[in-house]
Amino acid sequence: MRIKWPFALLLGLCLLCLCLCKDTWAQAEPANSAVARCFDGDTVKLTDRRVVRLAGIDAPELAHEKIAEQFYARAAQKELESIVTGHKISLGEASVHNKDRFGRVIAELMLEDGQSVCELMVRRGAAFYYPHKDLLPDLQKRLLEEQIAAIETRQGMWEELLASPVAKMNYIGNRDSLRFFPNDCPQAQKIKPRNRVYFETLMDAFLAGFAPSRVCPFWPDAR
């Protein structure tokens, strides 16, 4: 059955509008917001009340519920505060999905001079690269490059973390999810053999672009 021209034209206009909206988001909105609060090293609340999860990075956890404060969590929060305080903020496209399951905006936080807050946090060793299939490839590439450089020069948390006992443990990565687990974690044993990647040290896992799984936590507690 042939499509009538009016319907085809309408369909084409709809697709064009979707593309234009995507391009507008990709170019980042005007830098007219500011950060009102840094919840931790990877999540902020803007003055317009939006809560933003910084895309592609993760930071050590502050204490919550029954979870103890992790090593470098407080320093990561302060580092993020030092980067964004006094600056106008814009949000750049970072993921196929613009919000996570908690309703937080997922975006690359940008300063008015074009610097990526996500990159700066990883560059300074205050956060680590957190890969995800939905993230844009360019952002993932940039963040992994920053992480490798930060590890090699022992920026921020890396100097002490990579000298700690957990740095010498063996880990198993999941090639599909890009998460890694301590070698003795029961969840690691469930990874399909074809997806398993073995790491002799913690640094090997981070250099390969894998991020810690949230099960079987091994991160040192804050002292």
trRosetta pair geometry for C-beta under 8 A, 3 or more apart (Angstrom, degrees):
i j d omega theta_ij theta_ji phi_ij phi_ji
3 7 5.7 -117 -178 81 95 116
3 8 4.9 106 125 -62 123 105
4 7 5.0 81 68 12 86 105
4 8 7.0 -163 91 -8 41 92
5 8 5.6 -59 -141 40 33 111
5 9 6.1 35 161 -23 69 105
6 9 5.8 -55 -148 35 29 111
6 10 6.4 29 155 -19 64 106
7 10 5.7 -55 -150 36 32 112
7 11 6.3 34 153 -20 65 106
8 11 5.7 -53 -148 36 31 113
8 12 6.4 33 153 -20 64 106
9 12 5.7 -56 -151 35 31 112
9 13 6.5 31 153 -19 65 105
10 13 5.8 -54 -150 35 32 111
10 14 6.5 34 152 -21 64 104
11 14 5.7 -54 -152 33 32 113
11 15 6.5 29 153 -16 65 105
12 15 5.8 -55 -150 37 33 110
12 16 6.3 35 152 -21 66 106
13 16 5.5 -53 -148 35 33 114
13 17 6.4 36 153 -21 65 103
14 17 5.8 -54 -152 33 31 111
14 18 6.6 32 151 -19 64 104
15 18 5.7 -52 -152 33 34 113
15 19 6.5 34 151 -19 65 104
16 19 5.7 -55 -151 35 33 111
16 20 6.4 32 153 -18 66 106
17 20 5.7 -55 -147 37 32 110
17 21 6.3 33 155 -20 66 105
18 21 5.8 -55 -150 35 30 110
18 22 6.4 30 153 -19 64 106
19 22 5.7 -56 -151 35 32 111
19 23 6.4 30 153 -19 66 105
20 23 5.7 -54 -147 36 33 110
20 24 6.4 37 154 -23 65 103
21 24 5.7 -52 -150 32 32 113
21 25 6.6 29 154 -15 64 103
22 25 5.9 -56 -153 37 32 108
22 26 6.2 35 150 -25 66 108
22 93 7.5 62 -173 -106 68 156
23 26 5.4 -54 -146 34 34 115
23 27 6.5 30 157 -20 66 104
24 27 6.1 -59 -154 33 29 107
25 28 7.8 39 174 -76 38 24
25 29 7.5 -14 -126 -48 52 85
25 92 8.0 116 158 -164 64 38
25 93 4.6 90 127 -70 93 109
25 98 7.4 -78 -159 -98 151 126
26 92 7.2 31 -168 -169 34 79
26 93 4.2 -43 -100 19 53 141
27 92 7.8 -104 124 -128 14 86
28 31 7.9 14 144 -59 116 78
28 90 4.6 77 167 134 109 124
28 91 6.4 178 -143 86 77 34
28 92 3.9 -36 -83 -88 102 80
28 93 7.4 -123 -67 -3 59 68
28 108 7.8 -75 -93 76 111 98
28 110 5.5 -12 -141 25 150 152
29 32 7.7 -81 135 25 100 94
29 90 5.2 -167 73 -156 67 95
29 91 5.6 20 25 47 107 81
30 90 6.3 -140 122 -104 16 121
31 88 4.0 95 149 125 101 112
31 89 6.2 172 -149 81 83 9
31 90 4.1 -78 -83 -38 67 104
31 110 7.0 -103 -90 100 107 96
31 111 7.5 37 -129 166 141 30
31 112 4.3 160 127 -100 166 81
32 88 6.4 -6 -91 -162 19 120
32 90 7.6 59 10 -86 57 85
33 46 4.6 0 170 -170 131 128
33 47 5.8 -177 -162 41 76 91
33 48 5.4 -71 -118 -3 116 112
33 50 7.7 -29 -147 38 158 115
33 88 6.9 111 60 -164 37 71
33 89 4.9 -56 86 68 87 92
33 90 7.2 131 34 -86 95 40
33 91 7.9 14 39 -24 137 95
34 46 6.8 135 75 -157 33 76
34 47 4.9 36 58 -14 82 125
34 84 7.7 137 -169 163 68 98
34 87 7.0 154 -128 86 87 46
34 88 6.0 -67 -78 -112 81 45
34 89 5.8 131 -112 7 29 101
35 38 6.5 30 164 -60 133 80
35 44 4.8 -52 -137 -177 112 137
35 45 7.2 102 -161 72 68 45
35 46 6.1 -64 -104 -106 44 56
35 47 7.5 26 59 -30 0 80
35 84 4.3 33 13 141 144 138
35 85 7.3 -79 66 -77 113 46
35 87 7.9 27 10 65 101 85
35 89 5.9 84 -39 -31 81 150
36 44 7.8 135 46 172 60 89
36 45 5.1 -54 63 102 102 92
36 46 6.2 84 1 165 94 16
36 47 4.8 132 -55 -81 105 58
37 44 6.6 164 88 -159 51 66
37 45 4.5 13 53 45 97 108
38 41 7.6 36 172 -88 116 29
38 43 7.6 125 -164 84 56 52
38 44 5.2 -32 -105 -104 59 88
38 77 5.6 148 122 -163 119 79
38 80 4.8 151 -143 102 144 118
38 81 4.9 -122 13 -70 146 81
38 84 7.1 146 -68 45 115 132
39 43 4.4 -28 52 92 121 103
39 44 6.6 -160 5 -92 83 29
39 45 6.9 87 -41 -20 99 93
39 51 7.9 30 -24 -148 137 107
39 77 7.8 -107 104 -124 30 110
40 43 5.7 40 41 36 88 93
40 59 5.9 179 137 81 101 124
40 61 7.1 -24 -150 -136 155 42
40 62 5.1 -144 -108 -6 109 112
40 73 6.7 -46 -154 -170 106 92
40 76 6.8 20 164 100 76 110
40 77 5.2 -78 -153 -86 39 102
40 80 7.8 71 120 24 36 150
41 59 2.7 -154 81 178 121 172
41 60 6.8 52 21 43 140 63
41 73 6.9 -136 -12 -153 117 53
41 76 2.9 -27 -81 142 145 113
41 77 5.2 -94 -59 -63 71 49
41 79 6.8 29 -126 56 103 102
41 80 5.2 170 -137 -26 53 127
41 121 6.6 137 175 -156 95 131
41 126 5.8 -153 -152 152 129 96
41 127 5.3 180 143 -77 118 102
42 53 6.6 24 141 -160 91 69
42 54 4.8 -119 -161 42 69 108
42 57 5.5 -159 -118 101 114 94
42 58 5.8 -32 -59 -131 165 32
42 59 4.4 -179 -28 6 101 103
42 76 7.7 -14 -30 152 77 127
42 80 7.6 -141 -56 -80 30 150
42 121 7.5 135 -91 155 72 166
42 127 5.9 120 -75 -124 101 137
43 51 6.7 10 -179 179 101 95
43 52 7.0 172 -152 88 56 49
43 53 5.3 -20 -104 -105 88 63
43 54 7.0 -130 -74 1 38 82
43 104 6.9 -52 -138 -149 110 153
44 51 7.4 178 93 -152 39 55
44 52 5.3 -10 62 58 85 96
44 54 7.4 61 2 -44 99 97
44 80 7.2 -152 -69 157 112 130
44 84 6.9 15 -114 41 157 176
44 109 7.1 64 29 -95 136 152
45 49 6.9 -17 -176 -146 100 34
45 50 7.3 167 -153 86 57 39
45 51 5.2 -28 -100 -100 76 72
45 52 7.6 164 -94 16 25 75
46 49 6.8 -43 76 24 76 17
46 50 4.8 7 37 56 117 86
46 51 7.8 -154 9 -79 77 25
46 52 6.4 57 -30 -11 105 116
46 89 6.6 -133 -117 74 110 136
50 105 5.5 13 173 -5 118 134
51 103 7.5 64 57 105 116 84
51 104 4.7 -74 107 -120 100 88
51 105 6.8 156 84 17 49 82
52 91 6.7 -143 -120 -103 139 120
52 104 6.5 137 -125 179 14 94
52 105 4.7 -35 -106 72 71 102
52 106 7.7 143 -160 -95 68 17
52 107 5.7 -54 -152 42 114 106
52 109 6.3 113 130 -77 143 108
53 100 5.9 7 25 -4 152 135
53 102 7.9 100 -44 58 134 118
53 104 4.4 81 -22 124 104 134
53 105 7.0 177 22 80 71 45
53 106 5.4 -25 69 -100 101 66
53 107 7.9 118 66 23 56 61
54 57 5.3 -21 112 49 112 110
54 107 7.6 -56 -121 76 40 57
54 108 7.5 57 -158 -125 71 37
54 109 5.5 -55 -110 -2 94 114
54 117 6.5 -103 -124 101 129 106
54 118 5.1 169 176 -90 109 91
54 121 7.1 62 139 17 162 153
54 127 7.7 -17 91 -170 139 173
55 94 3.4 137 65 132 167 151
55 95 5.6 -154 -131 -34 135 107
55 106 5.0 85 -83 175 101 85
55 107 5.8 -148 -19 89 115 8
55 108 5.4 -64 47 -65 115 63
55 118 6.3 -40 66 -92 65 151
55 135 6.2 150 172 -118 110 105
55 139 6.6 -1 115 159 117 155
56 94 6.4 -120 -18 -177 108 124
56 108 7.4 10 18 -92 121 89
56 118 5.6 62 67 -175 107 141
56 129 6.5 -31 165 -149 85 69
56 130 6.0 160 178 59 30 75
56 131 7.3 19 -141 -96 75 37
56 132 7.3 -126 -96 20 57 98
56 135 5.3 104 -81 -136 96 148
56 139 5.3 -144 -52 143 157 113
56 140 6.3 -150 -129 -89 124 59
56 143 4.9 -165 150 -36 126 164
57 118 5.2 -175 -15 -152 126 88
57 121 5.7 79 -177 88 166 129
57 122 5.9 -133 -109 -57 121 101
57 127 4.3 45 175 140 121 135
57 128 6.8 147 -155 75 74 30
57 129 6.5 -56 -105 -108 63 32
57 130 5.5 108 -158 12 10 102
57 143 6.6 -146 -70 -145 86 136
58 127 6.3 162 77 -168 28 95
58 128 5.9 -26 63 63 82 81
58 130 3.9 93 -18 -61 102 136
58 211 6.3 98 23 -164 135 135
58 212 7.9 -129 93 47 146 91
59 72 7.9 -122 -174 117 84 97
59 73 6.9 113 141 -128 95 61
59 76 4.1 157 -167 160 126 152
59 77 7.6 140 136 -56 150 61
59 80 7.7 -71 -63 -39 164 128
59 121 7.2 -74 -75 175 115 132
59 126 6.6 -9 -120 145 115 73
59 127 4.3 -60 -78 -105 85 91
59 128 7.6 148 -91 15 40 68
60 70 3.9 -141 -175 97 104 119
60 71 6.0 -114 -136 76 159 50
60 72 4.8 118 11 77 148 83
60 73 4.0 -113 108 -73 101 73
60 76 5.8 155 38 -1 88 143
60 157 7.2 155 -24 -109 127 157
60 219 6.3 176 -124 172 98 147
61 64 7.0 -94 172 18 109 105
61 67 6.0 -38 126 143 139 138
61 69 7.2 -150 106 -139 68 43
61 70 4.8 80 50 2 71 121
61 73 5.7 -42 86 -107 24 134
61 219 7.8 122 21 77 94 150
62 69 5.6 -15 -154 -119 46 91
62 70 7.7 -87 -67 27 21 80
62 73 4.7 165 -74 157 56 133
62 74 7.0 93 -105 -71 95 64
62 77 6.7 35 -62 -47 124 137
63 67 6.2 180 -145 96 48 72
63 68 5.9 -28 -107 -157 94 29
63 69 4.1 -51 -44 -54 89 81
63 73 7.9 142 -23 94 59 159
64 67 5.3 6 59 51 66 110
68 221 4.7 -10 117 -130 132 120
68 222 7.3 -153 150 29 94 83
69 73 5.2 -135 -171 48 87 141
69 74 6.9 22 -177 -37 135 97
69 221 6.7 86 78 -165 57 78
69 222 4.2 -25 108 15 104 129
70 73 4.8 105 63 -43 77 116
70 219 4.8 10 -148 122 124 128
70 220 7.1 108 -163 83 72 48
70 221 6.3 -88 -115 -120 41 40
70 222 6.2 77 111 -35 14 85
71 157 7.0 121 128 -146 97 113
71 160 7.4 -137 174 107 132 123
71 161 6.8 151 111 -88 137 92
71 164 8.0 -139 -29 -59 178 162
71 219 6.3 -147 32 165 95 91
71 220 4.2 33 -24 84 134 96
71 221 6.6 90 -41 109 78 11
71 222 5.5 161 -88 -82 41 54
71 223 7.5 25 -102 -11 89 80
72 75 4.9 -61 -156 49 64 115
72 76 5.6 71 144 -32 85 100
72 126 7.4 -163 167 -140 114 55
72 156 7.1 85 -151 161 135 96
72 157 4.0 3 -102 -101 166 120
72 160 7.8 165 -59 64 113 122
72 161 7.3 -43 -18 -55 139 115
72 222 7.7 -163 -1 -94 31 91
73 76 5.8 -56 -150 32 28 112
73 77 6.6 28 154 -17 63 104
73 222 6.3 -82 28 -56 103 125
74 77 5.7 -51 -151 34 34 113
74 78 6.5 30 153 -15 65 107
74 222 6.8 69 -2 -119 108 150
75 78 5.7 -57 -148 40 33 110
75 79 6.2 38 152 -25 66 105
75 126 6.7 -134 123 -126 86 93
75 156 7.3 160 129 -159 127 94
75 157 7.2 156 81 -70 132 92
76 79 5.6 -51 -146 33 31 114
76 80 6.6 31 155 -17 63 103
76 121 7.4 57 -158 -159 90 108
76 126 4.5 143 -123 -180 71 87
76 127 6.0 103 -148 -65 121 75
76 157 7.5 -8 -64 -44 101 128
77 80 5.9 -56 -153 35 30 109
77 81 6.5 31 150 -19 64 106
78 81 5.5 -52 -148 36 35 115
78 82 6.3 37 153 -22 66 104
79 82 5.7 -54 -149 34 31 111
79 83 6.6 31 152 -21 64 106
79 121 6.6 120 117 -125 119 77
79 124 5.9 -178 -166 106 137 140
79 126 3.9 -118 75 -114 160 159
79 156 7.3 4 -81 -118 160 128
80 83 5.7 -55 -150 33 33 112
80 84 6.4 3 164 2 69 112
80 117 7.4 65 -142 179 82 115
80 121 6.3 12 -86 -98 86 118
80 126 6.9 -175 -44 135 75 141
81 84 6.6 -73 -140 47 25 91
81 85 5.6 34 168 -39 67 113
82 85 6.4 -40 -126 18 22 114
83 87 7.8 -48 143 16 56 143
83 111 7.7 -112 164 -66 88 124
83 117 5.7 127 132 -135 136 93
83 120 5.4 139 -131 112 142 143
83 121 7.1 -90 -13 -66 163 79
84 87 5.6 -112 -161 48 46 112
84 89 6.5 12 -149 -76 108 123
84 109 7.4 -35 -95 155 123 137
84 111 7.6 -148 -112 -90 61 93
84 117 6.3 21 -72 -117 100 139
87 111 5.1 -43 176 -137 146 94
87 112 6.1 -155 -170 1 91 97
88 111 7.6 100 72 -164 59 54
88 112 4.5 58 63 -60 101 119
89 109 6.0 -30 -159 -164 114 93
89 110 6.9 131 -162 69 60 52
89 111 7.0 -42 -105 -103 60 41
89 112 7.8 -82 -69 -47 24 74
89 117 7.8 -6 -130 -30 106 140
90 110 4.7 -29 68 67 87 108
90 112 7.4 104 -9 -91 104 54
91 105 6.6 -34 -140 145 154 136
91 107 3.8 -11 -163 168 103 159
91 108 7.2 126 -166 62 54 50
91 109 6.7 -30 -105 -102 64 51
91 110 7.1 178 -91 17 14 93
92 107 6.2 134 56 -177 43 92
92 108 4.1 -35 67 66 103 104
92 109 7.9 -138 21 -49 86 7
92 110 5.2 74 -21 -30 112 126
92 116 7.7 -68 34 -110 140 95
93 107 7.2 -58 -102 -132 19 80
93 108 7.3 -1 74 17 26 104
93 136 6.8 78 125 -37 90 143
94 106 6.1 -122 74 140 113 85
94 107 5.3 145 7 -147 119 31
94 108 4.3 143 -73 -32 119 87
94 118 7.8 116 -117 -29 144 162
94 135 6.2 -29 158 -140 81 81
94 136 5.9 -123 -163 12 36 107
94 139 5.4 66 -144 -70 83 171
95 98 6.9 169 74 -82 97 33
95 106 4.8 -11 24 116 141 130
95 107 7.9 -105 14 -81 97 38
95 132 7.3 -5 -119 91 116 125
95 134 4.7 39 -164 130 98 102
95 135 5.3 -45 -98 -98 81 50
95 136 6.7 -120 -79 -21 30 78
96 134 4.4 -108 30 -159 102 89
96 136 8.0 148 -45 -63 64 68
97 100 7.3 104 115 -84 123 45
97 106 6.5 54 98 39 78 139
97 134 5.5 -21 14 -176 94 149
98 105 6.4 -28 162 -145 81 74
98 106 6.2 -173 -172 48 28 85
98 107 7.4 23 -153 -66 75 89
99 103 5.9 -14 -177 -149 127 32
99 104 6.5 153 -153 75 76 35
99 105 5.9 -48 -97 -100 76 41
99 106 6.3 172 -105 0 18 89
100 103 7.3 -49 70 17 65 18
100 104 5.2 -3 37 55 105 89
100 106 5.6 102 -41 -53 89 113
108 116 5.6 -41 175 -140 111 107
108 117 7.7 158 174 44 62 79
108 118 5.4 -79 -141 3 78 134
108 139 6.1 -137 -75 -118 132 131
109 116 7.3 107 75 -165 56 59
109 117 3.9 -30 92 40 107 129
109 118 6.3 132 37 -34 81 82
110 114 6.6 -24 -171 -143 113 29
110 115 7.0 151 -156 78 66 40
110 116 6.0 -39 -102 -103 72 53
110 117 6.8 -137 -80 -6 20 88
111 114 7.0 -33 75 37 78 21
111 115 4.6 5 38 57 118 91
111 116 7.9 -121 9 -57 83 10
111 117 6.5 120 -37 -57 86 87
115 119 7.2 -122 -179 64 75 116
115 120 6.2 52 157 -50 115 121
116 119 3.9 75 82 8 112 108
116 120 6.6 179 93 -12 59 82
116 142 7.4 68 45 130 162 144
117 120 5.5 -53 -145 37 35 114
117 121 6.4 38 156 -23 66 103
118 121 6.1 -55 -152 32 27 110
118 122 6.8 17 154 -9 62 107
118 127 7.8 -86 -155 82 58 145
118 139 7.4 13 98 -164 152 108
118 143 6.4 -52 142 -93 109 114
119 122 6.0 -64 -152 42 32 105
119 123 5.8 35 154 -25 70 112
119 142 6.0 -52 -97 144 115 115
119 143 6.6 -125 -97 -93 66 66
119 146 5.3 179 -155 -65 76 159
120 123 5.5 -53 -139 37 30 115
120 124 6.2 16 164 -9 65 111
121 124 6.3 -64 -146 43 24 100
121 126 4.9 -92 -161 75 73 103
121 127 4.0 20 143 19 114 121
122 125 7.7 38 -180 -72 33 27
122 126 7.7 -98 -69 52 20 67
122 127 5.5 -65 -74 78 61 87
122 128 6.8 89 -122 -126 89 22
122 129 6.0 51 -124 -60 138 75
122 143 5.4 130 -17 -154 170 79
122 146 4.2 89 106 110 116 125
122 147 5.2 -63 -177 -68 117 75
122 150 6.2 -144 155 -13 65 149
123 146 4.6 -74 -72 -163 73 114
123 149 7.0 -7 -131 84 72 118
123 150 5.9 -176 -153 -69 26 113
123 155 7.0 -41 151 115 45 170
124 150 7.1 -13 49 -120 8 126
124 155 5.7 -141 -169 161 29 127
124 156 5.2 87 140 -50 64 126
125 150 4.6 171 -70 -178 81 121
125 154 7.5 24 -92 160 157 33
125 155 3.4 180 -24 109 122 83
125 156 2.3 -179 94 40 101 107
125 157 5.2 -167 157 27 96 66
125 158 4.9 -100 -138 -4 126 98
125 159 7.8 44 173 -8 163 81
126 156 5.0 -128 -56 -138 56 155
126 157 6.9 119 -106 -14 31 104
128 147 6.2 69 -151 -124 67 125
128 206 6.4 -80 -153 -137 129 115
128 211 6.5 150 116 -122 114 93
129 140 7.6 92 -168 -152 118 64
129 143 4.5 136 -114 137 103 108
129 144 5.3 73 -127 -84 170 58
129 146 7.6 142 -65 67 109 92
129 147 4.5 -79 -17 -40 115 147
129 206 7.7 126 41 -163 98 80
129 209 6.5 -57 105 -141 139 65
129 211 6.6 -131 100 -75 63 107
130 211 4.7 68 -121 -105 60 164
131 135 6.8 -126 -156 34 53 138
131 140 5.8 60 -121 -138 88 117
131 144 7.7 24 -71 -68 108 110
131 178 4.4 -40 77 115 129 154
131 209 5.9 55 -41 164 139 95
131 210 7.5 -66 24 -116 124 30
131 211 6.1 -177 22 -11 76 114
132 135 4.8 101 65 -17 85 104
132 178 7.9 -137 -76 58 31 128
135 139 5.6 -108 172 78 105 119
135 140 5.2 117 109 -57 124 104
136 139 4.7 81 71 9 92 107
136 140 7.1 -168 91 -8 46 88
137 140 5.6 -61 -149 38 34 111
137 141 6.2 35 156 -22 69 106
138 141 5.7 -54 -149 34 31 113
138 142 6.4 28 155 -17 65 107
139 142 5.9 -57 -148 37 31 109
139 143 6.2 25 158 -16 66 110
140 143 6.0 -59 -144 39 28 107
140 144 6.3 26 159 -17 65 108
140 209 7.9 60 174 -158 100 126
141 144 6.1 -59 -147 37 26 107
141 145 6.4 26 156 -19 62 108
142 145 5.8 -58 -151 36 30 112
142 146 6.5 28 153 -18 65 107
143 146 5.6 -53 -149 36 34 112
143 147 6.3 35 153 -22 66 105
144 147 5.5 -52 -147 35 34 113
144 148 6.4 37 155 -21 66 102
144 209 4.9 -11 -122 -104 129 105
145 148 5.9 -51 -149 32 30 111
145 149 6.6 27 154 -14 62 107
146 149 5.9 -60 -152 39 31 110
146 150 6.2 30 153 -20 67 109
147 150 5.6 -56 -144 37 32 111
147 151 6.2 32 157 -19 66 105
147 206 6.5 -131 161 167 124 97
147 207 7.9 -170 120 -105 103 41
147 209 7.8 130 68 -102 142 60
148 151 5.9 -55 -149 35 28 110
148 152 6.3 27 155 -19 63 109
148 207 6.0 77 -112 -136 86 75
149 152 5.8 -56 -146 37 30 111
149 153 6.3 3 163 4 65 112
149 155 8.0 27 118 -5 74 130
150 153 6.4 -71 -144 52 26 92
150 154 7.9 135 162 -48 56 2
150 155 4.1 -78 -153 41 83 121
150 156 6.8 -11 -172 28 119 106
150 158 6.0 152 139 -18 87 145
151 154 7.2 23 -173 -76 31 43
151 155 7.9 -61 -49 28 23 84
151 158 5.2 -162 -116 -142 53 150
151 162 7.3 109 -153 -57 87 149
151 203 6.3 136 -172 -146 131 96
151 206 6.2 154 -85 110 145 125
151 207 6.3 -125 79 -78 163 87
154 158 4.9 -147 -142 99 49 105
154 159 4.0 76 173 -81 110 81
154 162 7.0 -114 -116 43 93 131
155 158 5.8 51 56 26 51 119
155 159 7.6 175 47 -29 6 94
156 159 7.6 169 82 5 27 91
157 160 6.6 -74 -166 50 51 94
157 161 5.1 38 151 -20 87 124
158 161 5.7 -64 -129 46 28 108
158 162 5.4 14 178 -9 70 117
159 162 6.9 -67 -143 41 12 98
159 163 6.7 -4 157 -6 53 117
160 163 5.9 -71 -149 43 31 105
160 164 6.4 45 153 -42 67 103
161 164 5.7 -49 -154 11 33 119
161 166 7.5 -46 -171 69 75 110
161 167 6.5 127 142 -68 61 111
161 202 7.5 -115 148 118 97 148
161 220 7.4 -160 -118 18 76 118
162 167 4.7 111 -151 -120 42 146
162 202 6.8 -153 -113 81 69 115
162 203 5.5 53 -129 -69 117 112
163 167 6.5 42 -13 16 8 154
164 167 5.4 116 61 -10 64 101
164 220 5.8 -92 -172 -40 161 141
165 168 6.2 -66 -164 34 44 104
165 169 7.3 57 144 -38 70 96
166 169 5.5 -36 -158 5 49 121
166 202 5.9 60 130 -58 80 145
166 218 5.1 142 -138 149 130 110
166 219 7.4 174 114 -110 177 27
166 220 6.4 -146 -2 -44 133 91
167 201 6.1 14 165 -171 68 99
167 202 4.5 -94 -129 31 51 124
167 203 6.4 34 -160 -28 98 91
168 201 6.3 -33 -118 -122 34 91
168 202 7.7 -32 -18 -3 22 97
169 182 6.0 -31 148 -135 141 92
169 183 6.8 -153 166 4 93 103
169 201 7.6 105 60 -136 42 45
169 202 6.6 53 52 -50 84 94
169 218 7.0 -112 52 -170 160 152
170 182 7.7 86 82 -166 57 58
170 183 4.0 31 93 -46 98 138
170 198 7.2 -13 -175 -170 106 90
170 199 6.8 158 -163 86 58 61
170 200 6.1 -38 -112 -138 82 35
170 201 7.8 -41 -98 -67 45 29
171 180 4.7 46 159 164 124 121
171 181 6.5 158 -160 76 82 34
171 182 6.1 -62 -107 -108 74 31
171 183 6.1 -111 -92 -49 22 74
171 198 7.7 151 85 -160 50 46
171 199 4.3 -12 65 62 95 112
171 201 7.8 -9 10 118 104 13
171 202 6.6 92 -22 -96 136 53
171 204 7.7 178 47 72 112 100
171 205 4.9 -25 82 -58 147 141
172 180 6.5 169 86 -155 34 78
172 181 5.5 -22 63 61 86 88
172 182 7.9 13 19 110 82 17
172 183 5.8 106 -22 -110 97 56
172 185 7.6 -142 43 46 109 103
172 188 4.2 105 65 -165 131 125
172 191 6.5 -171 143 28 121 147
172 196 5.9 -35 -167 -152 105 96
172 197 7.1 139 -167 71 53 49
172 198 6.0 -23 -108 -103 69 60
172 199 7.3 -163 -78 21 22 82
173 178 7.2 -6 -175 -146 111 35
173 179 7.0 171 -149 93 70 33
173 180 4.0 -40 -93 -94 77 94
173 181 7.7 162 -89 15 33 66
173 196 7.2 123 70 -164 55 45
173 197 3.9 -24 63 64 107 105
173 198 7.6 -144 20 -60 82 17
173 199 6.2 70 -22 -21 107 113
173 205 6.0 166 -65 -132 118 98
173 208 7.1 -101 -43 93 170 140
173 210 4.6 -86 -126 -112 130 160
174 177 4.4 22 98 39 125 97
174 178 7.0 -72 82 -16 76 16
174 179 5.3 8 38 57 110 77
174 180 7.2 -167 8 -85 68 44
174 181 7.8 50 -25 -7 97 103
174 191 4.9 -141 -100 -122 92 127
174 195 5.4 14 -159 144 67 116
174 196 7.3 -31 -103 -98 48 45
174 197 7.5 -125 -36 19 7 92
174 213 7.9 68 8 -69 118 123
175 178 7.4 21 -160 -73 25 56
175 194 7.7 -86 43 128 136 62
175 195 4.4 -145 39 -158 94 66
175 196 7.2 -46 -13 10 100 10
175 197 5.5 113 -64 -30 89 110
176 192 7.9 52 -15 38 132 111
176 195 4.8 -30 -16 -137 99 135
177 213 7.9 54 112 -95 135 101
178 209 6.5 -49 -156 123 121 87
178 210 5.2 -154 -177 -117 66 65
178 211 6.5 48 130 17 90 84
179 210 6.5 120 -139 -171 9 94
179 211 6.0 -42 -111 74 62 73
179 212 7.0 15 -159 144 81 17
179 213 4.1 81 166 -76 123 85
180 197 7.7 -72 -101 76 103 101
180 199 6.5 1 -148 13 147 138
180 205 4.5 -87 27 -153 172 135
180 210 4.4 72 -28 141 112 136
180 211 7.2 167 17 77 84 23
180 212 6.3 -56 64 -105 80 42
180 213 6.5 -148 71 -16 27 90
181 185 4.0 -103 167 51 118 147
181 187 5.8 -159 -113 81 159 99
181 188 3.9 -153 82 -69 135 108
181 213 5.0 -12 -77 24 84 133
181 215 7.0 -14 -114 83 116 89
181 216 5.4 62 -156 64 98 136
182 185 4.7 115 61 -32 79 101
182 188 7.1 -128 75 -27 45 144
182 216 5.4 -129 29 147 103 126
182 218 5.1 126 -57 -61 120 138
183 188 6.7 -128 -147 99 24 165
184 188 7.8 85 73 40 11 133
184 216 8.0 178 87 -154 67 139
185 188 4.4 94 73 -8 94 107
185 189 7.7 -165 96 -9 58 79
185 213 7.6 145 148 64 168 134
185 215 6.7 120 -170 116 130 94
185 216 3.5 -57 -118 -60 120 174
186 189 5.8 -53 -162 26 42 113
186 190 7.4 40 146 -21 66 101
186 216 7.5 170 29 -65 66 126
187 190 5.8 -54 -162 26 43 114
187 191 7.9 61 143 -37 63 86
187 213 6.9 -147 100 130 142 159
187 215 4.9 74 -11 100 158 141
187 216 6.2 -147 26 -11 113 120
188 191 5.9 -29 -169 -3 47 115
188 216 7.4 -49 -24 28 101 160
191 195 5.4 -122 177 87 97 106
191 196 5.1 121 113 -80 124 85
192 195 4.7 70 66 14 89 108
192 196 7.3 -147 90 -29 44 84
193 196 5.7 -45 -149 8 35 118
197 208 7.2 -167 145 145 147 161
197 210 7.4 -166 76 -60 135 146
199 202 7.5 87 131 -95 130 18
199 204 4.1 174 -157 93 99 115
199 205 4.2 5 -125 -61 178 85
199 208 7.1 -132 -94 9 121 139
199 210 7.6 -133 -44 44 146 144
200 204 5.7 80 45 -4 71 155
201 204 4.8 110 58 -3 77 100
201 205 7.6 -140 99 -3 50 83
202 205 5.9 -56 -160 32 38 111
202 206 6.6 27 151 -11 70 107
203 206 5.8 -59 -147 42 35 106
203 207 6.0 34 157 -20 70 110
204 207 5.9 -57 -143 39 27 110
204 208 6.3 24 158 -18 62 111
205 208 6.0 -63 -152 37 27 109
205 210 4.7 -72 -178 67 83 119
206 209 7.9 66 178 -57 33 16
206 210 7.0 -95 -85 62 29 70
206 211 7.9 61 -112 -97 69 46
212 217 7.5 65 159 -127 129 64
212 218 7.3 -138 -141 40 129 94
212 219 6.8 72 166 -51 176 105
213 216 6.7 39 84 49 113 90
214 217 7.0 -11 -167 -72 43 94
